[in-house]
Every structure is written in C-alpha cells, then in structure tokens.
C-alpha cells in the first residue's frame, strides 16, 4: 500500500520550501502527500514578504478530513504558524486514530533568506510537539533555541542534529537517541551552491516518507540525506537569491530497497568514435576518462550508460584504482565491464540497501562472484552472472553515479 504522509506546514509561494517542497519530496520517494496548511506566505528566493497564519481550527479541520477518509502512516510538521496551532496539533496527534503515525518535527524558525517564521511564543509551544515526535530535525541555530541537545532529548524523541548551517568544507549530521546517545554520524563534502532553499523541509519529509514505508529511523535518515544531496546537485538555478532545490531531478537513483536498472556498460574498440556516437544520440557526457578508456553518459530520465575499451586496448598498468588515486578531478568511476578484465556488456542494478539485498539473495541460493565491497570510485558493488552468462553488478552509489566529483561540466 502506498505510504500516506500528512504534512502540517506553511505554504511557500515561490515553491522552494514548505508544503511545496514537501509534496515534491514525498511524491518522488513513492509516497502519497496530504496537507494541513498552517500558514500562507508570500515569498521568493530573496525573502519572505508576508506571513498569514491559518486559524488553528481550520488546521485541525484539514487534519480530520484526511484522517477520516485516507488515513495517515507518518506526519511531518514544519512551519506551524502560531503557538495556539502548535498546542492544538499536539493534542490532536495524541488521539487514537493518529497514535500509530510516526511524527517528524522540523522546528522551522527562520527561512533560508533569514526571515523569521516563528515568534518567541510559538517556539516555546514547540515543547508540546517534541513530546510527540519520533525524531526532531533542527539546524544549529534551531537546536540552540530549543535549549540544546539535552533539552530536546529530555522529551523522549530522537534528535537529528544537522550540520548544514555550520562552517567548513564537511557537513556532519548526527543521529542521537535518548537512551543510546549518538547512534549514527554522516560526514559529507559541502555542496557549493546558493540554491539551498527548502533543504530542511525536504530532509524531514524524506525521513517521514521512509518511516511511513516501514523503514527504521537510521536508514530512513540515510536515504533522506542522499535525496537532499541529489536534489541540491540537481537544482536548476531559479531566482536571484537562495533558489529552490531540484527534487524533480531525483529519479532512477536507486534510493529504494528493491533494484533499479539504471546503468549499463558497453564494450568499445574506439574511444573517440564511441564518445562521438553517444553524444550524437543525444546523451549528455558526464565522465570523460580517455586514459582508462571509460566514458559515462546520462539520459534525460537520469539513467546512465557507459562505454569501456577492452583491457587489451588500455595502457598497461593504468587500472581504475591507480587512476583514482592519481587524480581527484578525472579518475574513472567504474571498473572494467566485467570486473574481471573481460569484454562484454554489464548491466547494473542499484539498491539503497545493497548489503541486505545481497544477503537476502545469497540465503536463497544466488551465487556471487564477489560480495559487496567499497570501490575507489565511490560505489559499493557485488558481482555475479545470470544463467546465460550475462554479467550483472549489484551496487549502491548515491550521488556518485550521476554526480561524481569528476563529473564533466557540473
């Protein structure tokens, strides 16, 4: 059954954050988004020009309407509008018909542009929502306004302490649970882009979708982070300020447990001729590694195709691993077509939970040539052949399939 996600948040007229970002995120991750709009804003990439809080009884009426007919598996709370609405929503979430829904609370206080979206009374009222939440997702400033880590955890909810508003080239997010302390930490290079409007909304909605789909909290957060980074990399550059992300570009990226057929490698005998041919076909070249005879192309729907010269045509000693260590800007991003130096095509099936998938298949008698392992080009791979001898690679790559650090014309 399709996961049902109720979003209680504000509307962003510019489509970058709020309800609009939430709907796009839930939809792209396979859920059904429903809304209870708590505030209406007039805003664009430059700032917020006006805010109108929706009366609390109307917010509750929206909630009651969807609960009575469609049902709810998870709730995402963003901009809440007022202290009265925060208290009313917390009380409503405690009723039996919503008691089983996981709640993800993104305590929105300030927009990316710097505009204030919650007054002091509303922030104080957030405590009623903390006690109901499964996880709270504040940025650095929001966490400080809530009293710090200990104050948040005292309410019994998990805390995802986000590092996106920090300084430095590395972004660190930490998942902390009340009784277990820090249970997971993610470090990733900061993506250099001004188009970050809606990152918090997108992350929280992606987590809520994962929880609604039955994922445990940690993998739901991990997938949500991948989704956010891909959406940042896919931003289209709209507006003159902090532009919207590109949630609509995150497709065929293997973020689900099951397999996504989104990459194939074909053999080549003439590197330049093959590159010219696939460009002529209308594909966009995203990797160019002539020293290793490897090129990758992206289709309009996000699926990728690679060409690779046979080992006999590669210069002796220029394996992928050596090239990856030699250069940070142009290493080849994938192994030879078969992974064993043979020629021929290889089909790639991606999963957001590779190790669990491979273990499941192995228990049912599927034989693997290589079990999952991390490769220098940023992918985690396992390899096998089908009954006809065709080569398959099961893998998990996140942003490294379409957006490796050495991507051409990023």
Secondary structure, DSSP 8 states (H G I E B T S, - for coil): ---EEEEEEEEETTSSSHHHHHHHHHHHTT-EEEEEEEEEEEEETTEEEEEEE--HHHHHHHHHHHHHHT--SEEEE----SHHHHHHHHHHHTSGGGTTSEEEE----B-TTS-B-S-HHHHHHHHHHHTT-SEE---HHHHHHTT-HHHHHTTT-EEEE--TTS-SSEEEEEEEETTTEEEEEEEEE----S--BTHHHHHHHHHHHHHHTT--HHHHHHHHHHHHHHHHHT----SSSS-B--GGG--SS--SSS-EEEEEEEEES-HHHHHHHHHHTT-EEEEEEGGGTEEEEE-TTS-EEEEEE-GGGS-TT--HHHHHHH-SSS---S--TTSSS--S-EEEEE-TTHHHHHHHHHHTT---SEEEEE-TTS-EEEEEE-TT--EEEEEE-GGGTT--TT-TT-
